[in-house]
Amino acid sequence: MIARGLVWSVLAAIAVLALRRRFDVVEVRGRSMAPALRPGDRLLVARVASPRVGDVVLASDPRDPRRELVKRVSVVDTAGVILSGDNSSESTDGRSFGALPPAAVNWRVIGRYWPPDRIGRVAPAPTRLELADQGGEPACTFPEALIAGEPSLAG
């Protein structure tokens, strides 16, 4: 009976190690991916063979290989993989360090498992319109509306 329990324990340990090589968990610590990801979000990630545009991935930080970055893949081409943060004003990304070799992109985000009210898939990349819409009204969206000969509002 003890031998059977030991065998199951060893098999369970092997299974955990095998899964650990394929899956991992990480915690977000920054605002570069807001609003899709927030500090404190915990993510399930899986090994990735080749990243695709739109994937949220973990990649080795080219400035400090001991760190990993959570970013969205914006370009995949022969020059490499270019990563971008959804929140460009809070992100150090491909605009700063350029393209990364595909081998630097190790993991793809599968989903968020914490906090409970945010469990699920990570939102897709915001559109340009969503990025531009910060609320309020612009002073003058279309400069051509001020062309001479138009009726004056001061009138």
N, C-alpha and C positions, 0 to 999 in steps of 0.2 A: 504494500500500500504506500509506503514511504517512497519507494523507487518510482512508482507511478506519479506521485506528486512532484517529485524532483524532475522527472522527464517533462511534465507539463510546465513547470517553472522555467526550465531551460528553453523549451520551445517558445514560451511567451517572451522570454528575454531576446531570443533570436528574432522573433517577429517584430518586437519593438525596435530593435537595432535596424532591421531591414526597412521598416517604415520610416525611421528617423533619417535614413539616407535619402528617402524620396520626399518626405514631408517635414515641415518644421513650423514653428510659431515665432512671431516677432511682435514687438510693440512699437507703435508709431511715436516718435519723439520730435515733433516739429510741425510747422504749419505749411510746409511747401506743397502739400497735396489737398489743402482745404478747398472746398467743403467736403470733397469725397472722403478724405481721411482726416482725422483730428488727433491731436496728441492724446495718448492713452488708448486709442483703438488697438485691439489685438487681432492679428491676422494669421490665418492659416495659409502657408505658402507651399508650393510644390516645385520640384526641380523642373527646369525648362530646358529643352533641347535647342530651340531657336525661338527667340522672341518675335512677336507680331505687333504691328502698329496698333496702339490702343491698349495693349496689355499694361497692367500695373505690375511692376517688377521690383526685385531687389537686385542691386548691382554693387560691385566693389567700388568704393569711393576712390577715384584716381589720385586724389590728394592725400589720402590716408588709407591704405589697404586694410587696416584693422577695422574700418567702419564700413557699413553698408548703407546705401541710399535707397529710399522708396520713391520711385518716379514712374511716370507713364512713358511708354515707348512712343516717340513721335515720328521717327524715321528709321527704317532699316534698309541699308543699301551696301554697296561694295566698300564704302568708306568706313562702315561700322554701324553702330546703333547709337542714335541720338535720343537722350532722355530729357523729359521736361517735367517740371512741377506744374500742377494745375493752378497754383497760386503764384504766378510769376514774380510778384513783388516780394515774396518770402522765400523764393527758391534759388538755390545755387544748382544749376543743371548744365545741360549741354551748351547753353549760351556761354558759360564760363570755361568749361573744360573740354568742349568739343565731343566728337564721336568716340565711343568706347568699342573695343573689340567685342564681338559677340560672346566670347568666353567670359567676359566680365559680368555678364547678365546671367546670374545663377538660378534665380527663383522667380516664379510667377505667383501673384496673389490669387488665391482661390476664393477667399471670402473673409468676412470679419466675424469673429466669434464673441467679441466683447467690445463695448458694453451691451447689455441685453436689449436695450431699445434700438440698437443699430446693427443687430445681427443680420447677416446676409451678404449679398454680393456688393462689391464696390461699384459706386455709380460710374457711368461712362464719362468720358472727358466732356467738360462743359463746352458749349459752342461759343463761337466768337461773340455772338449777341449776348449770351449769358455773362461772359467775361466783361463786356463793355457796360452792361447795365448795372451800375452801382447805385441807382436811385437818383431822384432829383431830375431836373430838366437842364439840358445844356443851354448856355447863353445863346449860341447860334450854331445849329447843326449844319446848316447849308449856307456857306458864305455867299453863294450866288443870289440869295434872297435879298442881299443888300446892294444889288446892282443899281446904278444910277438910272433914273427914269421910273423906278417903282414908286408907288404912292408912299409917302412918308407917314409913319405912325404918329409923329409929333404934330402934324398937320394943321 
